[in-house]
Amino acid sequence: MKATPEHNERIAKMTFASVYPHYVTKVEKKGRAKSELHQVIEWLTGFDDKKQQELISAKVTFSEFFQQANLNPNAELIKGVICGYRVEEIENELTRKVRYLDKVVDELAKGKKMEKILRRA
């Protein structure tokens, strides 16, 4: 499945604040803690709890969110399918980063061990 320019633009303009509550609901519904969600987000982006809350309050777009992020160098080890896309094959850099985030949140919700989610080379 190839992402269209319109799809990539829609993702870039989406706010982290609009998606974050869905992440929380998804992981808590599966018995995981909000603190674990924050740990996964921090591993991927470098944003601690305080910074995550600032970005939510500021209603930053995913474009702005990932411009400020210090992406974990092991993020490229995130592989697999999320939302119908094979993460490692997504050509648009921003869309790939957003799908990295979706993928690690999904893994958390599916009960994967934290050591596996926080990939270490």
DSSP file (Angstrom, degrees, kcal/mol; ACC not computed):
  #  RESIDUE AA STRUCTURE BP1 BP2  ACC     N-H-->O    O-->H-N    N-H-->O    O-->H-N    TCO  KAPPA ALPHA  PHI   PSI    X-CA   Y-CA   Z-CA
    1    1 A M              0   0    0      0, 0.0     2,-0.5     0, 0.0    85,-0.2   0.000 360.0 360.0 360.0 127.2    0.0    0.0    0.0
    2    2 A K        -     0   0    0     83,-0.1     2,-0.2    88,-0.1    88,-0.1  -0.875 360.0-127.5-106.0 129.9    1.5    3.3   -1.1
    3    3 A A        -     0   0    0     -2,-0.5    88,-0.1     1,-0.1    89,-0.0  -0.527  23.6-133.2 -74.1 137.5    0.6    6.5    0.9
    4    4 A T     >  -     0   0    0     -2,-0.2     4,-2.3     1,-0.1     5,-0.2  -0.475  22.1-111.0 -84.7 160.4   -0.7    9.4   -1.2
    5    5 A P  H  > S+     0   0    0      0, 0.0     4,-2.2     0, 0.0     5,-0.2   0.862 121.4  54.5 -57.5 -34.3    0.6   12.9   -0.9
    6    6 A E  H  > S+     0   0    0      2,-0.2     4,-2.4     1,-0.2     5,-0.2   0.902 107.0  50.0 -65.7 -41.2   -2.9   13.8    0.5
    7    7 A H  H  > S+     0   0    0      2,-0.2     4,-2.1     1,-0.2    -1,-0.2   0.936 111.7  47.9 -61.7 -47.2   -2.5   11.1    3.2
    8    8 A N  H  X S+     0   0    0     -4,-2.3     4,-2.2     1,-0.2    -2,-0.2   0.881 112.1  49.9 -61.9 -39.3    0.9   12.3    4.2
    9    9 A E  H  X S+     0   0    0     -4,-2.2     4,-1.8     2,-0.2    -1,-0.2   0.893 108.6  52.3 -67.0 -40.2   -0.4   15.9    4.4
   10   10 A R  H  X S+     0   0    0     -4,-2.4     4,-1.0     1,-0.2    -2,-0.2   0.907 110.9  47.5 -62.8 -41.9   -3.3   14.9    6.5
   11   11 A I  H >< S+     0   0    0     -4,-2.1     3,-0.6     1,-0.2    51,-0.5   0.915 109.2  53.9 -64.9 -42.9   -0.9   13.1    9.0
   12   12 A A  H 3< S+     0   0    0     -4,-2.2    51,-1.8     1,-0.2    52,-0.3   0.852 112.3  44.3 -59.7 -35.8    1.4   16.2    9.1
   13   13 A K  H 3< S+     0   0    0     -4,-1.8    -1,-0.2    48,-0.2    -2,-0.2   0.615  89.5 104.4 -87.6 -13.6   -1.5   18.5   10.0
   14   14 A M  S << S-     0   0    0     -4,-1.0    48,-2.6    -3,-0.6     2,-0.3  -0.402  72.7-123.4 -66.8 143.8   -3.0   16.1   12.6
   15   15 A T  B  >  -A   61   0A   0     46,-0.3     4,-1.0     1,-0.1     3,-0.4  -0.671   3.1-136.3 -92.6 146.2   -2.3   17.2   16.2
   16   16 A F  H >> S+     0   0    0     44,-2.2     4,-2.8    -2,-0.3     3,-0.6   0.879 107.4  60.5 -60.5 -38.0   -0.6   15.0   18.8
   17   17 A A  H 34 S+     0   0    0     43,-0.5    -1,-0.2    38,-0.3    39,-0.1   0.812 101.3  52.8 -61.5 -31.2   -3.2   16.2   21.2
   18   18 A S  H 34 S+     0   0    0     -3,-0.4     4,-0.2     1,-0.2    -1,-0.2   0.784 117.4  36.4 -76.0 -26.1   -6.0   14.8   19.1
   19   19 A V  H XX S+     0   0    0     -4,-1.0     4,-1.7    -3,-0.6     3,-0.9   0.777  99.2  77.1 -95.3 -32.2   -4.4   11.3   18.9
   20   20 A Y  H 3X S+     0   0    0     -4,-2.8     4,-2.4     1,-0.3     3,-0.2   0.867  90.7  53.8 -51.2 -47.3   -2.9   11.1   22.5
   21   21 A P  H 3> S+     0   0    0      0, 0.0     4,-2.6     0, 0.0    -1,-0.3   0.860 107.7  52.8 -58.8 -32.6   -6.3   10.3   24.2
   22   22 A H  H <> S+     0   0    0     -3,-0.9     4,-2.5    -4,-0.2    -2,-0.2   0.879 107.6  51.0 -68.4 -37.9   -6.8    7.4   21.8
   23   23 A Y  H  X S+     0   0    0     -4,-1.7     4,-2.4    -3,-0.2     5,-0.3   0.937 111.4  48.1 -61.5 -46.7   -3.3    6.1   22.7
   24   24 A V  H  X S+     0   0    0     -4,-2.4     4,-2.6     1,-0.2     5,-0.3   0.945 113.5  46.6 -60.1 -49.7   -4.2    6.3   26.4
   25   25 A T  H  X S+     0   0    0     -4,-2.6     4,-2.4     1,-0.2    -1,-0.2   0.913 111.6  52.4 -58.3 -45.0   -7.5    4.5   25.9
   26   26 A K  H  X S+     0   0    0     -4,-2.5     4,-0.8     1,-0.2    -1,-0.2   0.925 115.1  38.8 -60.6 -47.4   -6.0    1.8   23.8
   27   27 A V  H  <>S+     0   0    0     -4,-2.4     5,-2.8     1,-0.2     3,-0.4   0.892 117.1  49.1 -74.7 -38.1   -3.2    0.9   26.3
   28   28 A E  H ><5S+     0   0    0     -4,-2.6     3,-1.8    -5,-0.3    -2,-0.2   0.874 105.2  58.4 -68.8 -35.5   -5.4    1.2   29.4
   29   29 A K  H 3<5S+     0   0    0     -4,-2.4    -1,-0.2    -5,-0.3    -2,-0.2   0.803 107.4  49.1 -61.5 -28.1   -8.1   -0.9   27.9
   30   30 A K  T 3<5S-     0   0    0     -4,-0.8    -1,-0.3    -3,-0.4    -2,-0.2   0.249 126.8 -99.8 -97.4  11.3   -5.5   -3.6   27.5
   31   31 A G  T < 5S+     0   0    0     -3,-1.8     2,-0.2     1,-0.3    -3,-0.2   0.614  80.3 130.2  85.7  12.4   -4.3   -3.3   31.1
   32   32 A R      < -     0   0    0     -5,-2.8    -1,-0.3    -6,-0.1     2,-0.2  -0.662  56.0-112.7 -97.2 158.8   -1.2   -1.2   30.5
   33   33 A A    >>  -     0   0    0     -2,-0.2     4,-1.6     1,-0.1     3,-0.5  -0.572  11.8-126.2 -93.4 151.9   -0.5    2.0   32.5
   34   34 A K  H 3> S+     0   0    0      1,-0.2     4,-2.5    -2,-0.2     5,-0.2   0.853 113.3  60.8 -59.0 -35.3   -0.4    5.5   31.2
   35   35 A S  H 3> S+     0   0    0      1,-0.2     4,-1.9     2,-0.2    -1,-0.2   0.852 102.0  51.7 -62.6 -33.9    3.2    5.7   32.7
   36   36 A E  H <> S+     0   0    0     -3,-0.5     4,-2.2     2,-0.2    -1,-0.2   0.889 107.8  52.0 -68.7 -38.6    4.2    2.9   30.3
   37   37 A L  H  X S+     0   0    0     -4,-1.6     4,-2.5     1,-0.2    -2,-0.2   0.936 110.0  48.8 -59.4 -46.9    2.8    4.8   27.4
   38   38 A H  H  X S+     0   0    0     -4,-2.5     4,-2.7     1,-0.2    -2,-0.2   0.877 109.0  53.5 -61.9 -37.8    4.8    7.8   28.4
   39   39 A Q  H  X S+     0   0    0     -4,-1.9     4,-2.4     2,-0.2    -1,-0.2   0.910 110.0  47.1 -63.4 -42.2    7.9    5.7   28.7
   40   40 A V  H  X S+     0   0    0     -4,-2.2     4,-2.1     2,-0.2    -2,-0.2   0.919 113.1  48.3 -65.6 -44.4    7.4    4.4   25.2
   41   41 A I  H  X S+     0   0    0     -4,-2.5     4,-2.8     1,-0.2     6,-0.5   0.912 112.4  49.4 -62.7 -42.5    6.8    7.9   23.8
   42   42 A E  H  X S+     0   0    0     -4,-2.7     4,-2.5     1,-0.2    -2,-0.2   0.905 108.5  52.9 -64.4 -40.9    9.9    9.2   25.6
   43   43 A W  H  < S+     0   0    0     -4,-2.4    -1,-0.2     1,-0.2    -2,-0.2   0.924 116.6  39.2 -58.9 -44.0   12.1    6.3   24.3
   44   44 A L  H  < S+     0   0    0     -4,-2.1    28,-2.2    -5,-0.1    -2,-0.2   0.900 133.6  18.8 -73.4 -41.4   11.0    7.1   20.7
   45   45 A T  H  < S-     0   0    0     -4,-2.8    25,-3.2    26,-0.2    -3,-0.2   0.669  90.9-122.1-109.1 -21.1   11.1   11.0   20.9
   46   46 A G     <  +     0   0    0     -4,-2.5     2,-0.6    -5,-0.4    -4,-0.2   0.440  65.7 138.3  86.8  -0.2   13.1   12.0   23.9
   47   47 A F        -     0   0    0     -6,-0.5    -1,-0.3     4,-0.1    -2,-0.2  -0.708  41.9-151.0 -85.1 119.0   10.1   13.9   25.3
   48   48 A D     >  -     0   0    0     -2,-0.6     4,-2.7    -3,-0.1     5,-0.2  -0.200  38.3 -87.1 -75.5 177.5    9.7   13.4   29.1
   49   49 A D  H  > S+     0   0    0      1,-0.2     4,-2.3     2,-0.2     5,-0.2   0.894 128.5  50.7 -53.9 -44.9    6.3   13.6   30.8
   50   50 A K  H  > S+     0   0    0      1,-0.2     4,-2.2     2,-0.2    -1,-0.2   0.926 112.3  45.7 -61.9 -46.1    6.5   17.4   31.2
   51   51 A K  H  > S+     0   0    0      2,-0.2     4,-2.5     1,-0.2    -1,-0.2   0.886 110.0  54.6 -66.9 -38.7    7.4   18.0   27.5
   52   52 A Q  H  X S+     0   0    0     -4,-2.7     4,-2.0     1,-0.2    -1,-0.2   0.929 109.6  47.6 -59.0 -44.3    4.7   15.6   26.3
   53   53 A Q  H  X S+     0   0    0     -4,-2.3     4,-2.8    -5,-0.2    -2,-0.2   0.890 109.9  52.7 -65.4 -39.4    2.1   17.6   28.3
   54   54 A E  H  X S+     0   0    0     -4,-2.2     4,-2.3     1,-0.2    -1,-0.2   0.919 109.8  48.6 -59.9 -43.7    3.4   20.9   26.9
   55   55 A L  H  <>S+     0   0    0     -4,-2.5     5,-1.8     2,-0.2     4,-0.5   0.855 111.9  49.1 -67.2 -35.3    3.1   19.6   23.4
   56   56 A I  H ><5S+     0   0    0     -4,-2.0     3,-1.0    -5,-0.2    -2,-0.2   0.940 112.7  47.4 -66.5 -47.6   -0.5   18.4   24.1
   57   57 A S  H 3<5S+     0   0    0     -4,-2.8    -2,-0.2     1,-0.3    -1,-0.2   0.859 111.7  50.4 -62.2 -36.3   -1.4   21.8   25.6
   58   58 A A  T 3<5S-     0   0    0     -4,-2.3    -1,-0.3    -5,-0.2    -2,-0.2   0.569 103.1-135.5 -78.8  -8.7    0.2   23.6   22.6
   59   59 A K  T < 5 -     0   0    0     -3,-1.0    -3,-0.2    -4,-0.5    -2,-0.1   0.916  33.7-172.7  53.1  48.0   -1.8   21.4   20.2
   60   60 A V      < -     0   0    0     -5,-1.8   -44,-2.2     1,-0.1   -43,-0.5  -0.388  21.2-118.4 -70.9 149.0    1.3   20.9   18.0
   61   61 A T  B  >  -A   15   0A   0    -46,-0.3     4,-3.0   -45,-0.1   -46,-0.3  -0.369  28.3-106.9 -76.4 164.9    0.9   19.1   14.7
   62   62 A F  H  > S+     0   0    0    -48,-2.6     4,-2.5   -51,-0.5     5,-0.2   0.842 122.9  58.6 -62.6 -30.9    2.7   15.9   14.1
   63   63 A S  H  > S+     0   0    0    -51,-1.8     4,-1.3   -49,-0.3    -1,-0.2   0.953 111.7  38.9 -60.7 -49.3    5.0   17.9   11.8
   64   64 A E  H  > S+     0   0    0    -52,-0.3     4,-1.6     2,-0.2    -2,-0.2   0.886 113.4  57.7 -67.0 -39.6    5.9   20.2   14.6
   65   65 A F  H  X S+     0   0    0     -4,-3.0     4,-0.9     1,-0.2     3,-0.3   0.937 111.5  39.5 -56.6 -51.6    6.1   17.3   17.1
   66   66 A F  H  < S+     0   0    0     -4,-2.5    -1,-0.2     1,-0.2     5,-0.2   0.707 107.6  62.9 -79.2 -18.4    8.7   15.4   15.2
   67   67 A Q  H  < S+     0   0    0     -4,-1.3    -1,-0.2    -5,-0.2    -2,-0.2   0.862 111.2  40.3 -66.0 -34.4   10.6   18.5   14.3
   68   68 A Q  H  < S+     0   0    0     -4,-1.6    -2,-0.2    -3,-0.3    -1,-0.2   0.654  99.0 101.4 -86.2 -17.2   11.2   18.9   18.0
   69   69 A A     <  -     0   0    0     -4,-0.9     2,-0.7    -5,-0.2   -23,-0.2  -0.318  64.6-144.9 -73.2 150.1   11.8   15.3   18.7
   70   70 A N        -     0   0    0    -25,-3.2    -1,-0.1    -2,-0.0    -3,-0.1  -0.820  32.4-143.6-108.7  85.6   15.2   13.6   19.2
   71   71 A L        -     0   0    0     -2,-0.7   -26,-0.2    -5,-0.2   -27,-0.1  -0.223  18.0-108.3 -60.4 133.2   14.3   10.3   17.5
   72   72 A N    >   -     0   0    0    -28,-2.2     3,-2.3   -29,-0.2     4,-0.3  -0.374  21.2-132.0 -59.7 132.3   15.8    7.3   19.1
   73   73 A P  G >  S+     0   0    0      0, 0.0     3,-0.6     0, 0.0    -1,-0.2   0.749 106.9  58.5 -61.0 -22.0   18.6    5.9   16.7
   74   74 A N  G >  S+     0   0    0      1,-0.2     3,-2.1    45,-0.2     4,-0.2   0.401  75.1  98.3 -87.1   4.0   17.1    2.4   17.2
   75   75 A A  G X  S+     0   0    0     -3,-2.3     3,-2.3     1,-0.3    -1,-0.2   0.840  71.7  66.9 -59.0 -31.9   13.7    3.6   15.8
   76   76 A E  G <  S+     0   0    0     -3,-0.6    -1,-0.3     1,-0.3    -2,-0.1   0.636  86.8  69.7 -66.9 -10.0   14.6    2.1   12.5
   77   77 A L  G <  S+     0   0    0     -3,-2.1     2,-0.6    42,-0.1    -1,-0.3   0.556  73.8 105.3 -80.1  -8.0   14.5   -1.3   14.1
   78   78 A I    <   +     0   0    0     -3,-2.3     2,-0.3    -4,-0.2    39,-0.0  -0.636  51.1 163.8 -75.3 119.8   10.7   -0.9   14.4
   79   79 A K        +     0   0    0     -2,-0.6     2,-0.2     8,-0.1    -2,-0.1  -0.889  16.1  66.6-134.7 163.2    9.3   -3.1   11.7
   80   80 A G  S    S-     0   0    0     -2,-0.3     7,-2.9     2,-0.0     2,-0.4  -0.660  77.2 -48.7 120.6-174.4    5.9   -4.6   10.8
   81   81 A V  E     +B   86   0B   0      5,-0.3     2,-0.3    -2,-0.2     5,-0.2  -0.824  46.1 167.8-104.6 133.4    2.5   -3.6    9.6
   82   82 A I  E >  S-B   85   0B   0      3,-2.6     3,-1.9    -2,-0.4    21,-0.1  -0.979  73.0  -5.3-142.5 131.4    0.4   -0.8   11.2
   83   83 A C  T 3  S-     0   0    0     -2,-0.3     3,-0.1     1,-0.3    -1,-0.0   0.821 130.7 -56.0  55.3  33.7   -2.7    0.7    9.7
   84   84 A G  T 3  S+     0   0    0      1,-0.2     2,-0.4     0, 0.0    -1,-0.3   0.500 116.8 108.3  82.1   3.5   -2.2   -1.4    6.6
   85   85 A Y  E <  S-B   82   0B   0     -3,-1.9    -3,-2.6    14,-0.0     2,-0.8  -0.924  71.6-127.5-117.0 138.5    1.3   -0.1    5.9
   86   86 A R  E >   -B   81   0B   0     -2,-0.4     3,-2.1    -5,-0.2     4,-0.5  -0.773  26.7-145.8 -79.7 112.8    4.6   -1.9    6.3
   87   87 A V  G >  S+     0   0    0     -7,-2.9     3,-1.5    -2,-0.8    -1,-0.2   0.861  93.1  53.8 -52.8 -46.8    6.4    0.7    8.5
   88   88 A E  G 3  S+     0   0    0     -8,-0.3    -1,-0.3     1,-0.3    -7,-0.1   0.617 107.6  53.0 -69.5  -9.8    9.9    0.1    7.1
   89   89 A E  G <  S+     0   0    0     -3,-2.1     2,-0.4     7,-0.0    -1,-0.3   0.443  75.4 117.3-102.8  -1.4    8.6    0.7    3.5
   90   90 A I    <   -     0   0    0     -3,-1.5     6,-0.1    -4,-0.5   -88,-0.1  -0.544  47.2-164.5 -71.1 122.4    7.0    4.1    4.1
   91   91 A E        +     0   0    0     -2,-0.4     2,-0.4   -88,-0.1    -1,-0.2   0.877  64.9  83.6 -78.7 -39.7    8.8    6.6    2.0
   92   92 A N  S  > S-     0   0    0      1,-0.2     4,-2.4     2,-0.1     5,-0.2  -0.534  72.1-147.5 -71.0 121.8    7.6    9.8    3.6
   93   93 A E  H  > S+     0   0    0     -2,-0.4     4,-2.1     1,-0.2    -1,-0.2   0.899  94.2  45.9 -59.4 -46.1    9.9   10.5    6.6
   94   94 A L  H  > S+     0   0    0      2,-0.2     4,-2.5     1,-0.2     5,-0.2   0.935 112.9  49.6 -65.1 -45.9    7.3   12.2    8.7
   95   95 A T  H  > S+     0   0    0      1,-0.2     4,-2.3     2,-0.2    -1,-0.2   0.899 110.1  52.1 -59.7 -40.0    4.6    9.6    8.0
   96   96 A R  H  X S+     0   0    0     -4,-2.4     4,-2.0     2,-0.2    -1,-0.2   0.911 109.2  49.7 -62.2 -42.6    7.1    6.8    8.9
   97   97 A K  H  X S+     0   0    0     -4,-2.1     4,-2.0     2,-0.2    -2,-0.2   0.904 110.5  49.6 -63.9 -41.8    7.9    8.5   12.2
   98   98 A V  H  X S+     0   0    0     -4,-2.5     4,-2.5     1,-0.2    -1,-0.2   0.906 111.6  49.1 -63.5 -40.8    4.2    8.8   13.1
   99   99 A R  H  X S+     0   0    0     -4,-2.3     4,-2.7     2,-0.2    -1,-0.2   0.820 105.1  58.2 -69.9 -30.3    3.7    5.1   12.2
  100  100 A Y  H  X S+     0   0    0     -4,-2.0     4,-2.5     2,-0.2     5,-0.2   0.948 109.0  45.9 -57.7 -47.1    6.7    4.3   14.4
  101  101 A L  H  X S+     0   0    0     -4,-2.0     4,-2.1     1,-0.2    -2,-0.2   0.933 112.9  48.8 -62.1 -46.8    4.8    5.9   17.2
  102  102 A D  H  X S+     0   0    0     -4,-2.5     4,-2.4     1,-0.2    -1,-0.2   0.906 111.3  51.7 -57.9 -41.7    1.6    4.1   16.3
  103  103 A K  H  X S+     0   0    0     -4,-2.7     4,-2.5     2,-0.2    -2,-0.2   0.916 110.0  45.9 -66.0 -45.4    3.5    0.8   16.1
  104  104 A V  H  X S+     0   0    0     -4,-2.5     4,-2.1     2,-0.2    -1,-0.2   0.870 113.6  50.0 -68.8 -33.7    5.1    1.0   19.6
  105  105 A V  H  X S+     0   0    0     -4,-2.1     4,-2.5    -5,-0.2    -2,-0.2   0.915 111.4  49.7 -66.2 -42.0    1.8    2.1   21.2
  106  106 A D  H  X S+     0   0    0     -4,-2.4     4,-1.9    -5,-0.2    -2,-0.2   0.907 109.6  50.5 -61.7 -43.3    0.2   -0.9   19.4
  107  107 A E  H  <>S+     0   0    0     -4,-2.5     5,-2.3     2,-0.2    -1,-0.2   0.900 110.0  50.7 -62.2 -40.9    2.9   -3.3   20.7
  108  108 A L  H ><5S+     0   0    0     -4,-2.1     3,-1.6     1,-0.2    -2,-0.2   0.942 110.9  48.4 -60.5 -48.0    2.4   -1.9   24.2
  109  109 A A  H 3<5S+     0   0    0     -4,-2.5    -1,-0.2     1,-0.3    -2,-0.2   0.811 106.1  58.0 -63.7 -30.2   -1.4   -2.5   24.0
  110  110 A K  T 3<5S-     0   0    0     -4,-1.9    -1,-0.3    -5,-0.2    -2,-0.2   0.434 120.7-107.0 -83.0   1.9   -0.8   -6.0   22.7
  111  111 A G  T < 5 +     0   0    0     -3,-1.6    -3,-0.2     1,-0.2    -2,-0.1   0.607  59.6 162.8  88.6  11.2    1.1   -6.9   25.8
  112  112 A K      < -     0   0    0     -5,-2.3    -1,-0.2    -6,-0.2     5,-0.0  -0.368  48.7 -97.9 -63.4 143.8    4.6   -7.0   24.3
  113  113 A K    >>  -     0   0    0      1,-0.1     4,-1.8     4,-0.0     3,-1.0  -0.354  26.0-124.1 -64.9 142.2    7.3   -6.8   27.0
  114  114 A M  H 3> S+     0   0    0      1,-0.3     4,-2.9     2,-0.2    -1,-0.1   0.850 110.3  60.5 -56.5 -37.6    8.8   -3.3   27.5
  115  115 A E  H 34 S+     0   0    0      1,-0.2    -1,-0.3     2,-0.2     5,-0.2   0.845 107.9  45.6 -60.8 -32.9   12.4   -4.7   26.7
  116  116 A K  H <4 S+     0   0    0     -3,-1.0    -1,-0.2     1,-0.1    -2,-0.2   0.863 112.8  49.1 -77.6 -37.2   11.2   -5.7   23.3
  117  117 A I  H  < S+     0   0    0     -4,-1.8     2,-2.0     1,-0.2    -2,-0.2   0.930 104.1  60.7 -67.7 -45.2    9.3   -2.5   22.6
  118  118 A L  S  < S-     0   0    0     -4,-2.9    -1,-0.2    -5,-0.2   -43,-0.0  -0.552  93.7-150.4 -84.5  77.1   12.3   -0.3   23.6
  119  119 A R        -     0   0    0     -2,-2.0     2,-0.5    -3,-0.2   -45,-0.2  -0.165  16.0-169.9 -56.8 132.7   14.6   -1.8   21.0
  120  120 A R              0   0    0     -5,-0.2    -1,-0.1    -4,-0.1    -2,-0.0  -0.994 360.0 360.0-126.4 126.5   18.2   -1.9   21.8
  121  121 A A              0   0    0     -2,-0.5    -2,-0.1     0, 0.0    -1,-0.1   0.498 360.0 360.0 -65.6 360.0   20.7   -2.8   19.0
